[in-house]
């Protein structure tokens, strides 16, 4: 459902694309619906960790992110 707060944005960098993808995948975790993003059946998160999913998605190729 779209409301007045939603608006299209240009994905202008790898970092911005990853930020938006992480946000989408982690919404259900923040809401307390699942423990891990890939556990939510209608999320593409499982596709990104190469698990089976009911959704057919086109994977966005992102560079690896390293945490220290």
C-alpha positions in Angstrom: 0.0 0.0 0.0 1.4 3.4 -1.0 0.9 6.5 1.1 2.0 10.1 0.7 5.3 9.3 2.5 6.5 6.9 -0.2 8.4 8.3 -3.2 10.7 7.0 -5.9 14.5 7.6 -5.5 17.4 7.1 -7.8 19.8 4.3 -6.7 23.0 6.2 -7.3 25.6 3.9 -5.7 26.4 0.4 -4.5 26.3 1.6 -0.9 22.9 3.2 -1.4 21.5 0.1 -3.1 22.8 -2.1 -0.2 21.3 0.2 2.3 17.9 0.0 0.7 18.1 -3.8 0.3 19.1 -4.2 3.9 16.3 -2.0 5.0 13.7 -4.1 3.1 15.1 -7.4 4.3 15.3 -6.3 7.9 11.8 -4.8 8.3 10.2 -8.1 9.4 13.0 -8.7 11.9 12.5 -5.2 13.4 8.7 -5.9 13.6 9.4 -9.1 15.5 7.8 -11.3 12.9 11.0 -13.4 12.4 14.5 -13.8 13.9 16.4 -13.7 10.6 15.4 -11.9 7.4 15.5 -15.1 5.3 12.9 -16.7 7.6 10.1 -14.4 6.2 8.4 -16.3 3.4 7.7 -13.2 1.3 11.1 -11.7 1.5 13.8 -11.9 -1.2 16.4 -12.2 1.7 16.4 -16.0 1.3 17.2 -15.6 -2.4 20.2 -13.6 -1.5 21.5 -16.4 0.8 20.8 -19.0 -1.9 17.9 -20.7 -0.1 14.7 -21.8 -1.8 11.9 -19.2 -1.9 8.3 -18.8 -3.2 9.4 -15.6 -4.9 11.3 -15.4 -8.1 13.6 -12.4 -8.0 16.4 -10.9 -10.0 19.4 -10.6 -7.7 21.1 -7.2 -7.5 24.8 -7.7 -7.9 26.5 -5.9 -5.0 30.1 -5.8 -4.0 31.0 -7.7 -0.8 30.7 -5.7 2.4 33.3 -6.3 5.1 32.7 -5.7 8.8 35.6 -5.2 11.2 
